[in-house]
Amino acid sequence: MTTYRSKTAIVALCATAVAATLTGTAGAAAAGPATAARGAAPALAWTACTHTGHLDGQQCAKLSVPLDYADPAGPHVDLAVSRLPSTRPAARRGTLAVVPGGPGSSGVQRLSQKGAALAGQLAGAYDLVALDPRGVGGSVTAECGLDAADRRLTTLRSWPGADGGIAENVDRSRRVAEACAANGGAELRSFTTINQARDMDRFREALGERKLSVWAVSYGTYVTAVYAQKFPQRTDRLVLDSSGDPDPQRVERGWLANMAQGADDRFPDFAAWAADPARAPEGLRLAEHPDDVSPLFLALAAELDRSPKPSNVPGLPLTGTMLRQAMQLALYGDAQFPAFARLVRAAQLPAAVPELPQELAAVLPDSDAALMVGVICNDVAWPENVSSYEQAVAADRAAHPLTAGMPANITPCAFWKDAPAERPTRITDRGPSNILMVQNLRDPATPYAGSLKMREALGSRARLLTVDHGGHGVYLGNGNACSDRTVTAYLTTGERPARDSVCPS
């Protein structure tokens, strides 16, 4: 459910934030040969990458895909793709796709960020590849024409008012849905998880590969699960890192709702850190006991609701909502704890000027905002009754004070003009037993309880490696040698735990 675009992916997962069954012509494409219904994917013209942060030897290209797979002869759009060829051809056994989170994260950028470490772990066993999903980075994009005020993180996320009211959220959600219907066009309507899965298969075909191995993170685990459901015989070794509940009746709506529990699971890690005497020399010890940190945070957020504090950004004071949003982002990784503790301390001190995190200060590009709402609203129908959201928010605020009802709140999907074009995919145990799931116990974005639903759905196809750790993302992300070793062994040798197992902290 993950750099600013990386953060955008986190935001998108949390703001959700799925796939649909293949029907008609597209269904024939899934069931038969890859070229049966849409024609062969064209060869890729690789050139040296030039984007900021690219790796030495990283190559980039454009992949042409149908705008609508039900009309393969119709308009096509381009996706940005990238690869790091194996430097040890004799050791190479295949191609590994790096599938990013989101919706909203760039696969090309993630390959740049993780490619060196991944290549070191895999020792030439794979060519490493990635693509930017529709709506992201160098791929086809769409815009909704949203006002700047509607493109901030704390407005794209539906945080209720200080009193729990959602009237402002309702108005904004309706406004965003109407703008996207008026301006997004066919491109925005094509931003769906099932199309991402189809695009993955067209990429596989263009690469000349019979099968793909995959390392997928967060929302990317659902894209990959859908791919494995629809194209099971085109999968090799799959790693699903930080999975959500694949319930086809809810998907992104369920992921968003589950984040309330995710924050409750994870916040004690921050509380223990912030109460540690080792924080005192830096002025970041917030309380003497971990149990005191949550009440302190809730009281401070309520105070900022009543009296926002001027920040380093003129005209953008620190509010209780901003503090809660900063908390939610900080829970993704221990490395974020110091900056969040400094923000809390600055909010407490009368003379201090809080420095807003860049994610809170920035106005997102219109194309990023469109993508964030587009996928979650195109994938599955959301309830339309406003009163049902009012009731859900009230209950969620009482049960999970840290997130103040945001995970249960209304989004533009309640007013979305286009019904989902296809029914969501049900993930099942039908297919090869070639999936390794890895999951932190205390994940704020894809909480452990949701990952167990994915594990249940996959049945004998999967093994689950539970990691006694907090934060979002496991492999090459949290420093746990046990989980890194297990994933690397599976990808390089095919050795997978014989049963579900646990890595200690």
C-alpha positions in Angstrom: 0.0 0.0 0.0 7.1 3.6 -0.6 11.2 10.0 -2.5 8.4 12.3 -3.1 6.9 10.1 -5.7 7.6 7.3 -3.3 5.7 9.2 -0.6 3.0 9.8 -3.1 2.7 6.1 -3.5 2.3 5.8 0.3 -0.2 8.5 0.2 -2.1 6.9 -2.5 -2.2 3.5 -0.8 -3.3 5.1 2.4 -5.8 7.3 0.6 -7.4 4.3 -0.9 -4.9 3.6 -1.3 -8.6 -4.3 -7.3 -8.7 -5.5 -10.2 -11.4 -6.6 -12.6 -12.2 -9.8 -14.4 -11.2 -10.0 -18.0 -14.3 -10.1 -20.2 -15.0 -10.2 -23.9 -12.0 -9.7 -26.2 -9.7 -9.0 -23.2 -10.8 -12.3 -21.7 -9.8 -14.1 -24.8 -6.4 -12.4 -24.6 -6.0 -13.8 -21.0 -7.1 -17.3 -21.8 -5.3 -17.8 -25.1 -1.9 -17.0 -26.6 -0.5 -13.6 -25.7 -0.9 -12.5 -29.3 -4.4 -13.9 -29.9 -6.5 -10.8 -29.3 -4.2 -7.8 -29.4 -1.3 -8.5 -31.7 2.3 -9.0 -30.7 4.0 -6.4 -28.5 6.6 -4.4 -30.5 10.3 -4.7 -29.8 11.7 -2.3 -27.2 14.2 0.3 -28.4 16.6 0.6 -25.3 18.7 3.6 -24.7 20.7 4.8 -21.8 18.5 6.3 -19.1 18.8 10.1 -18.4 16.4 10.6 -15.5 17.7 12.0 -12.2 19.1 9.2 -10.0 19.5 6.7 -12.8 22.1 3.9 -12.3 25.1 3.2 -14.5 24.0 0.7 -17.1 20.3 1.4 -16.5 18.4 1.4 -19.8 15.1 3.0 -20.7 12.5 2.6 -23.4 8.8 3.2 -24.3 6.3 0.3 -24.4 3.1 0.8 -26.5 -0.1 -0.6 -25.0 -3.7 -0.4 -26.0 -5.6 2.4 -24.2 -8.5 -0.1 -24.0 -7.6 -3.8 -24.2 -11.2 -4.5 -25.3 -10.2 -2.5 -28.5 -6.7 -3.7 -29.2 -6.7 -2.0 -32.7 -7.8 1.3 -31.2 -5.7 4.1 -29.7 -2.4 3.2 -28.0 -0.5 4.9 -25.2 3.1 4.7 -24.1 4.5 3.5 -20.8 8.0 4.2 -19.6 10.0 1.0 -18.9 13.5 0.3 -17.7 16.0 -2.5 -17.2 19.3 -3.3 -15.6 20.7 -6.3 -17.6 22.5 -9.0 -15.7 26.3 -8.5 -15.6 26.8 -12.2 -15.3 25.1 -13.8 -18.3 26.3 -17.3 -17.3 24.5 -16.9 -14.0 21.3 -15.4 -15.5 18.1 -17.5 -15.0 15.4 -15.0 -16.0 13.9 -11.6 -15.6 12.7 -10.1 -12.3 10.1 -7.3 -12.5 10.2 -4.7 -9.7 6.6 -3.7 -9.1 6.1 -0.5 -7.1 3.4 0.5 -4.5 0.9 3.2 -4.7 -1.3 3.7 -6.7 1.2 6.4 -7.7 4.7 5.1 -7.4 7.2 4.9 -10.3 8.7 1.6 -11.1 11.5 3.2 -13.1 12.5 5.3 -10.1 12.2 2.4 -7.7 14.6 0.4 -9.9 17.0 3.2 -9.7 16.7 3.3 -5.9 16.9 -0.4 -5.3 18.6 -1.8 -8.3 22.2 -1.7 -7.0 21.2 -3.5 -3.7 19.0 -5.9 -5.6 21.7 -6.8 -8.1 24.2 -7.3 -5.3 21.8 -9.8 -3.6 20.9 -11.7 -6.7 24.4 -11.9 -8.2 23.4 -11.8 -11.8 20.6 -14.3 -11.6 18.2 -11.8 -13.3 17.8 -9.0 -15.6 16.0 -6.4 -13.5 13.1 -4.6 -15.1 10.3 -2.1 -14.1 7.6 0.0 -15.7 5.9 3.2 -14.7 2.2 2.4 -14.4 -0.4 4.4 -16.3 -0.7 7.8 -14.8 2.9 7.8 -13.3 6.2 9.3 -14.2 7.2 8.9 -17.9 4.0 7.0 -18.8 0.7 8.3 -20.1 -0.9 10.7 -17.6 -4.2 12.5 -17.2 -5.4 15.6 -15.4 -8.6 16.5 -13.6 -8.0 20.3 -13.4 -8.2 20.4 -9.6 -7.8 23.6 -7.7 -4.5 23.8 -5.8 -6.3 23.7 -2.5 -7.7 20.3 -3.4 -4.2 18.9 -4.3 -2.6 19.0 -0.9 -2.0 15.8 1.0 -4.3 16.8 3.9 -7.2 17.5 1.5 -6.7 14.5 -0.8 -6.9 12.5 2.4 -10.3 12.9 3.8 -9.5 14.1 7.4 -12.8 15.0 9.2 -13.2 18.3 10.8 -12.1 18.9 14.4 -15.6 18.0 15.6 -15.7 14.9 13.4 -18.0 16.6 10.8 -17.5 15.6 7.2 -19.5 18.3 5.4 -16.3 19.8 4.0 -15.1 16.4 2.9 -18.4 15.8 1.1 -18.2 19.0 -0.8 -14.6 18.5 -1.8 -15.2 14.8 -2.8 -18.1 15.9 -5.1 -16.0 18.7 -6.6 -13.1 16.4 -7.3 -15.3 13.7 -8.9 -17.0 16.2 -11.1 -13.7 17.7 -12.3 -12.2 14.3 -13.1 -15.4 13.3 -15.1 -15.1 16.6 -17.0 -11.4 16.6 -17.7 -9.9 13.1 -17.2 -11.0 11.5 -20.4 -10.4 7.9 -21.6 -6.9 8.0 -20.2 -8.0 8.5 -16.6 -10.7 5.8 -17.1 -8.0 3.4 -18.1 -6.1 3.7 -14.8 -7.1 0.4 -13.2 -5.3 -2.4 -11.5 -6.5 -5.0 -14.1 -4.9 -2.8 -16.9 -1.7 -2.7 -14.9 -1.7 -6.5 -14.9 -2.4 -6.6 -18.6 0.4 -4.1 -19.1 2.8 -6.3 -17.2 2.0 -9.2 -19.5 2.6 -7.0 -22.6 5.9 -6.0 -21.1 6.8 -9.6 -20.5 6.0 -10.3 -24.2 8.0 -7.4 -25.4 11.0 -8.6 -23.4 10.7 -12.0 -25.1 10.2 -13.8 -21.8 8.0 -16.9 -21.3 7.7 -16.1 -17.6 8.3 -13.3 -15.2 9.6 -13.3 -11.6 8.4 -10.4 -9.5 9.3 -8.5 -6.4 6.2 -6.4 -5.6 5.7 -4.0 -2.7 2.6 -2.6 -1.0 -0.1 -1.9 -3.6 2.1 -3.7 -6.1 1.4 -6.9 -4.3 -2.2 -6.7 -5.3 -1.3 -5.9 -8.9 1.0 -9.0 -8.9 -1.6 -11.2 -7.3 -4.1 -10.2 -10.0 -1.4 -10.9 -12.6 -0.8 -14.3 -11.1 -4.6 -15.0 -11.0 -5.1 -14.0 -14.7 -1.8 -15.2 -16.1 -0.7 -18.0 -13.8 1.4 -19.9 -16.3 3.4 -16.8 -17.0 4.8 -16.5 -13.5 8.0 -17.8 -12.2 9.0 -16.8 -8.6 6.9 -14.2 -6.9 7.6 -12.2 -3.8 4.7 -10.2 -2.3 6.2 -7.7 0.2 3.6 -6.0 2.5 0.2 -7.2 1.2 -3.3 -5.9 1.9 -6.6 -7.6 2.1 -7.7 -8.6 -1.4 -11.5 -8.7 -0.6 -13.0 -8.0 -4.1 -16.0 -6.2 -2.6 -13.8 -3.6 -1.0 -10.1 -3.6 -2.2 -8.8 0.0 -1.8 -11.7 1.0 0.4 -10.8 -1.8 2.7 -7.1 -1.0 2.6 -7.9 2.6 3.7 -10.2 1.4 6.5 -7.6 -1.0 7.8 -5.1 1.7 8.3 -6.7 2.8 11.5 -5.7 -0.5 13.0 -2.3 -0.2 11.3 -1.6 3.0 13.1 -2.7 1.4 16.4 -0.3 -1.5 15.8 2.6 0.7 14.9 2.4 3.7 17.2 3.8 1.9 20.3 7.1 1.5 18.4 7.3 5.3 18.1 6.1 5.7 21.7 8.9 3.5 23.0 11.5 5.3 20.9 10.2 8.8 22.0 10.3 7.8 25.7 13.8 6.3 25.6 16.3 8.3 27.7 18.6 8.1 24.7 16.5 10.7 23.0 17.1 13.3 25.8 20.4 14.7 24.6 18.8 15.7 21.3 15.7 17.2 23.0 13.5 14.5 21.4 12.4 12.6 24.5 8.7 13.4 24.6 7.7 11.6 27.8 9.1 9.5 30.6 7.0 6.5 29.8 5.8 5.0 26.5 2.2 5.0 27.7 2.3 8.7 28.0 3.2 9.5 24.4 -0.2 8.7 22.8 -2.2 11.0 25.3 0.4 13.7 24.7 0.0 13.4 20.9 -3.8 13.4 21.0 -3.9 16.4 23.4 -1.5 18.3 21.2 -3.5 17.6 18.0 -6.7 18.7 19.7 -5.0 21.9 20.8 -3.8 22.6 17.3 -7.4 22.0 16.1 -8.5 24.8 18.3 -5.5 27.1 17.7 -3.3 26.3 14.6 0.3 27.4 15.0 2.2 29.4 12.3 4.7 27.3 10.5 7.7 27.9 8.3 5.4 28.1 5.3 3.6 31.5 5.1 -0.2 31.1 5.1 0.0 27.4 6.0 -0.2 26.9 9.8 0.3 23.6 11.6 -3.1 22.2 12.4 -4.2 19.1 14.3 -5.0 17.4 10.9 -1.4 18.2 9.7 0.1 16.7 12.9 -2.0 13.6 12.5 -1.0 13.3 8.8 2.7 13.8 9.7 2.3 11.0 12.4 0.8 8.6 9.9 3.7 9.2 7.4 6.3 8.9 10.2 5.1 5.4 11.1 6.3 4.0 7.8 9.9 3.7 9.0 12.0 4.2 12.1 14.2 6.7 10.2 11.2 9.1 10.2 10.9 9.2 14.0 13.4 12.0 14.7 11.8 14.4 12.3 8.3 13.8 13.6 9.5 14.1 17.2 11.1 17.5 16.3 7.7 18.6 14.8 5.9 17.6 18.0 8.5 19.4 20.1 8.2 22.6 18.0 4.4 22.5 18.2 4.7 22.3 22.0 7.2 25.2 22.5 5.6 28.7 22.3 8.5 30.4 20.6 9.3 27.6 18.1 8.3 27.7 14.5 7.3 24.2 13.3 8.9 23.1 10.0 6.4 21.3 7.9 7.4 18.1 6.2 7.7 18.6 2.5 4.8 16.2 1.9 2.5 18.5 3.9 3.8 21.8 2.4 3.6 20.8 -1.2 0.8 21.1 -3.7 0.8 17.8 -5.7 0.9 18.1 -9.5 -2.6 17.7 -11.0 -1.6 14.5 -12.8 -0.5 12.9 -9.5 -3.7 13.8 -7.8 -5.7 12.5 -10.7 -3.9 9.2 -10.6 -4.3 8.8 -6.9 -8.1 9.1 -7.0 -8.5 7.5 -10.4 -7.3 4.0 -9.7 -9.2 3.7 -6.4 -12.4 4.9 -7.9 -12.2 3.0 -11.2 -11.5 -0.4 -9.6 -14.6 -0.9 -7.4 -17.8 0.9 -6.6 -17.9 2.7 -3.3 -21.0 3.4 -1.2 -22.9 6.6 -2.2 -24.9 7.2 1.0 -23.4 10.2 2.8 -25.0 9.3 6.2 -23.2 5.9 6.1 -19.9 7.7 6.1 -21.0 10.0 8.9 -21.8 6.9 11.0 -18.6 5.1 10.0 -16.4 8.1 10.9 -18.0 8.5 14.3 -17.4 4.9 15.1 -13.9 4.9 13.8 -12.9 8.0 15.7 -14.1 6.4 18.9 -12.3 3.1 18.2 -9.1 4.5 16.7 -8.4 8.1 18.0 -5.0 8.3 16.4 -6.4 8.5 12.9 -9.5 10.5 13.9 -11.9 8.9 11.5 -9.9 9.5 8.3 -9.7 5.9 7.2 -13.5 5.5 7.2 -14.3 8.8 5.6 -15.9 9.7 2.3 -13.8 10.1 -0.9 -14.4 11.3 -4.5 -15.3 7.6 -5.2 -18.7 8.1 -3.6 -19.6 10.5 -6.4 -17.6 9.0 -9.3 -19.4 9.3 -12.6 -18.2 6.1 -14.3 -19.1 2.8 -12.8 -16.2 0.2 -12.8 -15.8 -1.2 -16.3 -15.1 -4.7 -14.9 -15.8 -6.7 -11.8 -12.9 -6.9 -9.3 -10.7 -10.0 -9.5 -11.1 -12.6 -6.7 -7.7 -13.9 -5.6 -7.8 -17.7 -5.2 -5.6 -20.7 -4.5 -5.8 -21.8 -8.2 -2.4 -21.7 -9.8 1.3 -22.6 -9.2 2.6 -22.7 -5.7 5.3 -20.1 -6.4 4.6 -17.2 -4.0 6.5 -16.0 -1.0 4.8 -13.4 1.2 6.8 -11.3 3.6 5.1 -9.1 6.1 6.1 -6.9 9.1 4.0 -7.6 12.2 3.4 -3.8 12.8 2.8 -2.3 9.4 0.9 1.0 9.5 -0.2 0.9 5.8 -0.9 -2.8 5.1 -1.5 -4.1 8.6 -0.8 -7.7 9.5 -4.5 -8.6 9.8 -5.0 -7.7 6.2 -2.0 -9.7 5.0 -3.5 -12.7 6.6 -6.5 -12.3 4.3 -4.2 -12.4 1.3 -2.5 -15.4 2.8 -5.8 -17.2 3.2 -6.9 -16.4 -0.3 -3.8 -17.7 -1.9 -3.9 -21.0 0.1 -1.3 -23.6 -0.9 0.1 -21.2 -3.6 1.9 -19.2 -0.9 4.1 -19.3 2.2 4.1 -16.4 4.6 7.2 -15.1 6.3 6.2 -12.9 9.3 8.9 -10.4 10.5 8.8 -9.1 14.0 9.4 -5.5 13.0 7.5 -2.3 12.5 7.1 -0.2 9.4 6.1 -0.6 5.8 8.3 -2.7 3.5 10.5 -5.7 4.3 13.0 -6.9 1.8 16.1 -4.6 1.6 14.2 -2.1 3.6 14.2 -2.8 7.4 17.6 -4.3 8.0 16.3 -7.7 9.1 18.9 -10.2 8.0 16.6 -13.2 8.4 14.0 -11.9 6.0 16.5 -10.6 3.5 18.3 -13.9 3.5 15.1 -15.9 3.0 13.9 -13.7 0.1 17.2 -13.8 -1.7 17.5 -17.6 -1.3 14.0 -18.0 -2.9 14.7 -15.8 -5.8 18.2 -17.3 -6.5 17.7 -20.9 -5.7 14.0 -21.5 -5.5 14.3 -22.6 -1.9 11.2 -21.4 0.0 10.2 -22.2 3.6 8.3 -25.4 3.7 5.6 -23.8 5.9 4.7 -20.4 7.2 7.5 -19.1 9.4 8.8 -16.2 11.5 11.9 -14.0 11.5 12.7 -12.5 14.9 13.4 -8.8 15.4 
